[in-house]
Amino acid sequence: MVPLELYAAQAFERGIPEIAITDHLDFMPGAPAYEYADYGKREMIVRDAAERWAGKVTIRFGVELTYESRYEDAIREHLRSHAYDYVLGTVHAMSDGPYDRSRIAGFVAGKTLPEVVAPYFGEVAGAITSRLFDTIGHLDMCKRWLVPWFKAPDFAAIPEVYEPLLVALVESGMALEVNASGLRHPTGETYPGAWVVRRFRELGGQRVTTGSDSHLPRSFAFGLEEACEIVAAAGFDRLALQRGVERGDLALPERFRR
């Protein structure tokens, strides 16, 4: 586990007023983050860091939950019995799914892009309609695994596949994360891309946030400037915090709003 001091110090140096620590939690036995860390220990570590950095950087105790429709009841129960400041819902490539390295080439063969992304987007739709989360993270990260066969412009050519997800997201009140990790992947763009963020806004989306998906200190805040530029260009002037909690969102710095 990376010492939180490293993240807090970088946030303070860069003028980032608030960060959320969102360790992964999977519900499929054998998955990388299945029962990854003890809840009580995680909360203690984050809360202690929050106290030490109070007045300099606000540190929230969050979690990134891997959504799978087959485990929705377990996810719901976990959230009922555990309290977090911030809950991020995401879909990943599980080892028994079609995007696993051992089977993705065979799965892609002979399929159109809409057919290829259908399983992933189907799970994202389930995460949205569950309304369990504050934010839906890296909405189309499946782009990362499909680079050998499809590039970013191919995804921009299928807006009709994204549209139902964005409409459902608007209706849910959850935020859309602009995840910058794609900028350091062969994908070459955020998850989702700028055109998706613009369309989300056009459809009535009110809540967005940004994330670097930093698993290591060297990637802390990587791509956040670009992500904020995308958010501002789409017409947003602030980043969302908890859904349904009226404590004020984070206004984008003036340099982006200009």
N, C-alpha and C positions, 0 to 999 in steps of 0.2 A: 504494500500500500504506500503510495506517495505521501510524504508528510504534507499536511494541508498548509503549513507555513509557507511552502514554496509557491503555492497558488495564491495565497492571500497577499504575500509580498509582491508578486508580479501584478496583481490587481491594483494594489495601492500605487505602485510605481507608474502604472499606465492610466491611472485616473478612472478605473472601473469601480463604481460605487457599490455594486452588489453582485455576488456570485452564488450559484446554487451547486452544492455537491450532490451529484446524482449517480451514485454507484449503481451498477447493473444488478438486476435480480431476475433470474429466469425461473420458470415453473416446470420445465420439462426435466425430469431426472436425467442426469448425465450431461446437461447443457453446461457451457462454460461458467455461467454465473448462477447455477442452481445452488441455493442456500449458500451464496458466496460469502456473506459476512453476517455475523450476529447483529440483529437490529439494535439491541441495547448498547453494544460496543460502538457501533457506527454512530448512533445518536450522541453518545457521550463524547466521542472524538470531535464531531462537528460542532456540538454546542460549546465545548471547551474552547475550540478555535474561535468561535463566534464571540465569546466573551473577551478573549485576548485582543481581538481586532475591532472591538466595538468602538465606534467613532471614527474609524478609518475605512473599514470595508465591512459591509453587511454580508454575513455568510449564512445561507439558508440550508436547512437539512432536507435534501430531496432524495429522489430515487428515480431510476430509469427502469421501468418494468417492461419486459419483453411480452408483447401481447400475442397470444395464440387463442383462437376461438375455443379450442378444446379445453383450455385451462381458464376460461373466463370466470367460472365460479370460484376457482381458487384465488384468482387475482382479486376478485370482488371481496372475498372473505379477508384476504390479507389487508386490503385497504380499510376494511371495516374495523379491523383489530389493531392496526398500526397507524400512527399519525405522522404525517410529513408536512413540511412547509410547501413542497412543490413536487408534483408527480408528472413525470414525462412518460408517455406511452409510445413504444416503438415496435417495429416488426424487424426481425432478423432472419438470417438464413440458417434454419435449424438443421441439424445433422441428418434428420430423416426427411427433409424437404427436397423439392426439386432443384434448389439453388446450391446445394452442397457441391463442393468441388468434385466429388466422385461421380456425380450424375448430371451436372448442369449441361455438359456438351450434348449428351443424349437427349435431354429434355428440350433443348433449344432447337435441335435439328428438325427442319421442315416446318417450323412454326412461324407465324407472323409475330411482330412485336406485341400487339394486343394480347395474343394468346400466351406469349411468354410471361408477360407481367401479370396476367390474370390471378394466379395464386397469391402473389404478393399484395396486389391492390385489393384483393378480396379480404385479406386479413387486416389491411389498413382500414377498410370500410367497417369491419367488425370493431376495431379499436375505437373508431369515431362514434359509431352508433351505441357503443357500450356506455359512453359518457363517463367513463371512470377517471379520466385524466384531465390535468390542467392544460396540457399541450401535447400535440402529436409531433413527434420528432422524426427527422430525416424521412419525410413522406415517401420519397421514391429512391431510397438508397439501393434498390435492386439494380440501378444503373451501374453501380460499382462492379457487380459480378458479371454484367453483360457486356462490358467493354469489348471483349474480343469479337462480338457479333453485332453490337449496336452502339452507336455513338450518341452524344447529347442531342444533336439535331434530329435524330430519329424519334426521340421522345417528344420533342417540340412539334413533331408532325402528327401526333395522336392526342390532341387536346380533348377530344371526346371521351377518352379513357380517364382523364383527370377530372373532368367536370363533375361527375357524381360525387367524387370524394370532396371536392371543394364546396359544393352545395351543402353536403351533409355536415362539413366542418363549420360552415357559417351557422347552420341551424343549431349545432351543438353548443356553440359559445366557447368552444375550446380554441386555444391559440395554435397557429401554424409556426413551427420552428423553421428558421432558415439556417440550416446546418452547414457550417463552412468546411467540414472535413473533406468534402468532395474536391476542394481546391488543392488539396495535397494528395489526392488520389488520381489515378489515370483518367477518371471521369472528367476532371477539368472544370467542373461547375458545382455550385452549391446543391444541396438536397433540400427542397426542390430548386429548379432554376428560376432565374429572375422573371421569366414570362409567366410561371405558375403563380408567383407571389402577386404579380400585377392582376392576374385573372381573379385570384382570391379576393383582392380588394374590390374589383369591379362587381363581384357577386355579393358584396356586402360584408366581407370579412372585416372584423374590428380589432382582432388581437393577433399579434405576431411577436415572436421573440427570436433571438439569435443564439447560436451555440457553436463552440469550436470543437466539441466532442473530444476534448483533450484527455487522453489517457496517460500522457507523459508531460512533465513540466515544459519540455522544449516546444510542445505544440499548444501551450496555453495561449489563448486569445488569437491563435492563428486564423487568419481570414475573417476576423470579426469586423474589421474596417469595411471589407468588401460586402459582407453580409448586411451591415448597417446601410451601406450605400444602396443596396438592392431594396431594402425595406423603405428607405426614404423615397427612392425613385417611384415606388409603387403607390406612394401617397400616405404612408404611415408616418406619424411624428413621435411615436413612443413605442416602447417594448412592454409586453404584457407580463404581469406577475401572476399570482394565483387567480384562478377563475372564481368569481363570486365573492372575492375579498376586496372590500373597498378601502384600500390603504394607499392608493395612488400608484400608477405605473411609472416606469422610468422614461423620462423624456429623452429623445435622441439628442445628442450634443448639437449645438447650433451649426457646426460645420456641415453636418449631414442635412439639416433642415433647409439650409441655404440652397 
